[in-house]
Every structure is written in C-alpha cells, then in structure tokens.
Amino acid sequence: MASTIADTVRRYARQLSPAFAPAAAAIGAATLALSAWWLAADALRFKPSLAAGLGVVRSELWLRDGWSELQASPETAEAAFTRALRLSPMDAGGWFGLASATGRFDWLNPTASKALKMSYYTGFNRSDLIAPRLILLAQVDTTRDVELVDLLQRQIRLILTRAPELKGAIGQAYRVATDANRRIIEAEFKDANQSLPE
C-alpha cells in the first residue's frame, strides 16, 4: 500500500512543470516576508508611531498611534486618526478619536462635530465608546445642532433603558456638561421617572 502511494506521487511529480518548484519557493518566500512584516509591526506595539509607520496599511496601528499622541500633540493625533479612517472609514473608534483630537479646544470646528456624529452613526451601541463619547458629547455646544441634541437624548435613553450599569457615565457627563446639555439630561431623567446619579 505504502509503495503504491509513493509510486503515484513519483509519477505525478515527473509530470509537473519544471517551473513549479521555483514558483512554489517564490510564493513561500513572499508569504514568509509578509508574515515577518506583519509580526514586526505587532512587536513594536509599545512604540505606536514606529509600528504605524511600519504597518502602514493597518488602521488599528494608526489608531493606537493617534491615542498615544492625543495629549502631547493633537495635530499629530489628528493626522494619525485621519490616516486610520482612510483605511477603515466605518471604524467608530477612529471617528471618536478624530473628534477628540479636533474638538479639544474648539467645538465650533465643523470637523469635530462631524467626526463625533460619524462615531455615533458607525457604532452607536459600541459599549467601549458609550461612556467616553457621552462625556465628550455633554461638553459640546448642542444649541446650534439638532442632530447632536438628538444623539445626546438617544444615548441617555439607551443607558437608562438598556445599560443601567453605565448610569455613572451619565453622572460624569452631567458634571462637565454645558447648561443646555444639563437641561437635556435632566429632561430625559424626568421622562424616565428616574433620579440623576450623584
């Protein structure tokens, strides 16, 4: 039985094109090089800007770079988030990062409010973003933007009805909220017959 299998393999090996072995070796070498490149970018995760530069087509590396630069250099963070969004435009975390970078000092900036809206539109129910996004939204001047008012109301309702464990985030948002947004939060709690968290 074993000799029959070996004979069959030898017979088919003789029928293969002479270019098969070099082509298989080239494909194997390319696969190995791509794997090494991918793993090298992962190995640099503690140096986000180097990792993003090496793994140039990986949006998650650009996101990590943006978050690492946000406090020190909002402009650099904005560029990293923009690059990540070019690669992955449906990433709600990337849009939230762009909103954080562009809206730090000026919420009249249209890029900041558009990015915050896109973060909601691409991932309204992303549990990891609900609390930080709500805190950021509470600080925005919503008096000139009906969409932002709607997003704030919907986010409060979502927490009150489906995620009561996040009510603490509403308390944090309320503490930093503008006067107009405080009234919106209070109205939502009144409609739900609940009291504001301390």
C-alpha positions in Angstrom: 0.0 0.0 0.0 2.8 2.5 1.0 4.8 1.6 -2.1 1.7 2.2 -4.3 1.2 5.7 -2.8 4.9 6.5 -3.2 4.8 5.3 -6.9 1.8 7.5 -7.5 3.5 10.6 -6.0 6.6 10.0 -8.1 4.6 9.6 -11.3 2.8 12.9 -10.7 5.9 14.7 -9.7 7.5 13.9 -13.0 4.5 15.3 -14.8 4.8 18.7 -13.0 6.1 21.7 -14.9 9.8 22.5 -14.3 8.7 25.9 -13.2 6.6 24.5 -10.3 9.4 24.2 -7.7 10.8 27.8 -8.3 7.2 29.2 -8.2 6.4 27.4 -5.0 9.6 28.6 -3.5 8.8 32.2 -4.5 5.3 32.0 -3.1 6.7 30.6 0.1 9.3 33.3 0.4 6.7 36.0 -0.2 4.4 34.6 2.4 7.3 34.4 4.9 8.3 38.0 4.2 4.7 39.3 4.6 4.3 37.3 7.8 7.6 38.8 9.2 6.5 42.3 8.2 3.1 41.8 9.9 4.7 40.4 13.1 7.4 43.2 13.2 4.7 45.8 13.3 3.0 43.9 16.2 6.3 43.7 18.0 6.6 47.5 18.1 3.2 48.0 19.8 4.9 49.8 22.7 6.2 52.4 20.1 3.0 53.3 18.3 4.4 55.7 15.8 7.1 53.3 14.6 4.5 50.4 14.5 2.1 52.6 12.4 4.9 53.6 10.1 6.0 50.0 9.5 2.5 48.6 9.2 1.4 51.4 7.0 -1.8 49.7 5.8 -3.1 48.6 9.2 -5.7 51.1 10.5 -5.5 49.7 14.1 -1.9 50.7 14.3 -2.7 54.3 13.2 -5.5 54.4 15.8 -3.1 53.3 18.6 -0.6 56.0 17.4 -3.4 58.6 17.4 -4.4 57.8 21.0 -0.8 57.8 22.2 -0.2 61.3 20.7 -3.5 62.9 21.7 -2.3 64.6 24.9 1.1 65.7 23.7 0.3 66.7 20.1 -3.4 66.9 19.0 -2.3 67.8 15.5 -0.2 64.6 15.2 -3.1 62.6 16.6 -5.5 64.2 14.1 -3.2 63.1 11.3 -3.0 59.6 12.6 -6.7 59.3 13.1 -7.3 60.7 9.6 -5.0 58.1 8.2 -6.7 55.3 10.1 -10.1 56.5 8.8 -8.8 56.5 5.2 -8.0 52.8 5.7 -11.1 51.9 7.7 -13.9 54.5 7.3 -16.5 52.6 9.3 -14.5 52.5 12.5 -16.5 54.3 15.2 -13.4 54.4 17.4 -11.4 56.2 14.7 -14.2 58.8 14.3 -14.3 59.3 18.1 -10.5 59.8 18.2 -10.8 62.4 15.4 -13.5 64.2 17.3 -11.3 64.1 20.5 -8.3 65.5 18.6 -10.1 68.2 16.6 -12.5 69.3 19.3 -10.2 69.7 22.3 -10.1 73.5 22.2 -12.8 74.5 19.7 -16.1 72.8 19.3 -17.2 75.3 16.7 -14.8 73.4 14.5 -17.0 71.6 12.0 -14.6 68.7 11.7 -15.0 67.9 15.4 -18.8 67.8 15.4 -19.0 65.9 12.1 -16.5 63.3 13.5 -18.5 62.9 16.7 -21.6 62.4 14.7 -19.9 59.8 12.5 -18.7 58.0 15.6 -22.3 57.6 16.6 -23.6 56.7 13.2 -20.9 54.0 12.6 -21.1 52.5 16.1 -24.0 53.8 18.3 -24.1 50.8 20.5 -20.3 50.1 20.9 -20.1 49.5 24.6 -16.5 50.6 24.9 -17.4 54.0 23.4 -20.6 54.8 25.2 -19.2 56.4 28.3 -16.3 58.4 26.9 -18.4 59.6 23.9 -21.2 60.7 26.2 -18.8 62.7 28.3 -17.4 64.4 25.2 -20.9 65.0 23.8 -22.0 66.6 27.0 -19.3 69.3 26.6 -20.3 70.2 23.1 -22.5 73.2 22.3 -25.5 71.4 21.1 -27.7 74.6 20.9 -26.8 75.1 17.2 -27.0 71.4 16.1 -30.3 69.5 16.3 -28.5 66.2 15.4 -26.2 66.5 18.4 -29.2 67.1 20.7 -30.9 64.0 19.2 -27.8 61.9 19.7 -27.5 63.1 23.4 -31.1 62.2 24.1 -30.9 58.8 22.4 -27.7 58.0 24.3 -29.2 58.9 27.6 -32.3 56.8 26.8 -30.2 53.9 25.7 -28.3 53.9 29.0 -31.5 54.3 31.1 -33.4 51.5 29.4 -30.7 49.0 28.3 -27.5 49.7 30.1 -28.2 50.9 33.7 -24.7 49.8 34.7 -23.5 52.9 32.7 -25.5 55.4 34.7 -22.3 56.5 36.4 -21.2 57.8 33.0 -24.3 60.0 32.8 -23.3 61.5 36.2 -19.8 62.2 34.9 -21.2 63.7 31.8 -23.7 65.8 33.8 -20.8 67.3 35.9 -18.9 68.5 32.8 -22.0 69.3 30.6 -22.9 72.8 29.3 -26.1 74.3 30.8 -28.1 73.4 27.7 -27.0 69.8 27.9 -27.7 69.6 31.6 -31.3 70.6 30.9 -31.5 67.8 28.2 -30.1 65.2 30.6 -32.5 66.4 33.4 -35.4 66.2 31.0 -34.5 62.6 29.9 -34.3 61.5 33.6 -37.7 63.2 34.3 -39.3 61.4 31.4 -37.9 58.1 32.6 -39.1 58.8 36.2 -35.6 58.3 37.5 -33.3 60.5 39.6 -29.9 61.8 38.4 -26.9 59.8 39.7 -24.7 61.6 42.1 
